[in-house]
Amino acid sequence: MLEAGSRRRTQPAPPHVVFAALTEPDRDPARPWLLLLDDEERPRTLDAHEPALVVWSSIWIRRPDALVRFDLATDGGGGTDLRWTLLLAAPLPDPALLGHLRKRVNQLINANLRCTFGQ
């Protein structure tokens, strides 16, 4: 697998809360954040080590080989230092599709999920 994209950003919630949100995205129906597009499907949790690691299966129907890895650490202020990494099998897709995949992970994690924590 090749690293096709990665971003690190803090989340305001502590690691155990972010871990729970990533492993059970529907646990709070009042605050949905895993809002998928027509060409996407719900990921499965393939690996998880609380509270530091979560690995998702692909959310993209046309790239079933994709994995999304989440590394979680305490940020020192009560929040979480969260890094997502998009992993793809070779060959990497064309730049437009690759940009779309990266943007979607970033939207889901650093916008949608972040908003559920009040930011």
NORSUL-V304531 format. One record per residue. N is the residue number from 1. RES is the residue in three letters. PHI is phi in whole degrees, 0 to 359 (NA if undefined). Layout:
n:N res:RES phi:PHI
n:N res:RES phi:PHI
//
This chain:
n:1 res:MET phi:NA
n:2 res:LEU phi:252
n:3 res:GLU phi:286
n:4 res:ALA phi:254
n:5 res:GLY phi:171
n:6 res:SER phi:198
n:7 res:ARG phi:209
n:8 res:ARG phi:242
n:9 res:ARG phi:205
n:10 res:THR phi:276
n:11 res:GLN phi:245
n:12 res:PRO phi:289
n:13 res:ALA phi:275
n:14 res:PRO phi:290
n:15 res:PRO phi:307
n:16 res:HIS phi:295
n:17 res:VAL phi:286
n:18 res:VAL phi:295
n:19 res:PHE phi:303
n:20 res:ALA phi:298
n:21 res:ALA phi:295
n:22 res:LEU phi:287
n:23 res:THR phi:273
n:24 res:GLU phi:224
n:25 res:PRO phi:299
n:26 res:ASP phi:260
n:27 res:ARG phi:295
n:28 res:ASP phi:237
n:29 res:PRO phi:297
n:30 res:ALA phi:284
n:31 res:ARG phi:228
n:32 res:PRO phi:290
n:33 res:TRP phi:226
n:34 res:LEU phi:273
n:35 res:LEU phi:264
n:36 res:LEU phi:267
n:37 res:LEU phi:274
n:38 res:ASP phi:300
n:39 res:ASP phi:266
n:40 res:GLU phi:238
n:41 res:GLU phi:225
n:42 res:ARG phi:299
n:43 res:PRO phi:284
n:44 res:ARG phi:256
n:45 res:THR phi:279
n:46 res:LEU phi:268
n:47 res:ASP phi:208
n:48 res:ALA phi:203
n:49 res:HIS phi:227
n:50 res:GLU phi:292
n:51 res:PRO phi:257
n:52 res:ALA phi:258
n:53 res:LEU phi:212
n:54 res:VAL phi:221
n:55 res:VAL phi:236
n:56 res:TRP phi:259
n:57 res:SER phi:287
n:58 res:SER phi:296
n:59 res:ILE phi:259
n:60 res:TRP phi:255
n:61 res:ILE phi:299
n:62 res:ARG phi:276
n:63 res:ARG phi:227
n:64 res:PRO phi:294
n:65 res:ASP phi:282
n:66 res:ALA phi:292
n:67 res:LEU phi:231
n:68 res:VAL phi:237
n:69 res:ARG phi:255
n:70 res:PHE phi:242
n:71 res:ASP phi:251
n:72 res:LEU phi:241
n:73 res:ALA phi:215
n:74 res:THR phi:293
n:75 res:ASP phi:271
n:76 res:GLY phi:91
n:77 res:GLY phi:235
n:78 res:GLY phi:98
n:79 res:GLY phi:258
n:80 res:THR phi:236
n:81 res:ASP phi:272
n:82 res:LEU phi:248
n:83 res:ARG phi:242
n:84 res:TRP phi:256
n:85 res:THR phi:227
n:86 res:LEU phi:269
n:87 res:LEU phi:245
n:88 res:LEU phi:227
n:89 res:ALA phi:285
n:90 res:ALA phi:289
n:91 res:PRO phi:278
n:92 res:LEU phi:292
n:93 res:PRO phi:290
n:94 res:ASP phi:298
n:95 res:PRO phi:303
n:96 res:ALA phi:294
n:97 res:LEU phi:293
n:98 res:LEU phi:300
n:99 res:GLY phi:298
n:100 res:HIS phi:297
n:101 res:LEU phi:299
n:102 res:ARG phi:297
n:103 res:LYS phi:298
n:104 res:ARG phi:295
n:105 res:VAL phi:298
n:106 res:ASN phi:298
n:107 res:GLN phi:298
n:108 res:LEU phi:297
n:109 res:ILE phi:271
n:110 res:ASN phi:269
n:111 res:ALA phi:238
n:112 res:ASN phi:299
n:113 res:LEU phi:298
n:114 res:ARG phi:303
n:115 res:CYS phi:296
n:116 res:THR phi:292
n:117 res:PHE phi:264
n:118 res:GLY phi:91
n:119 res:GLN phi:231
//
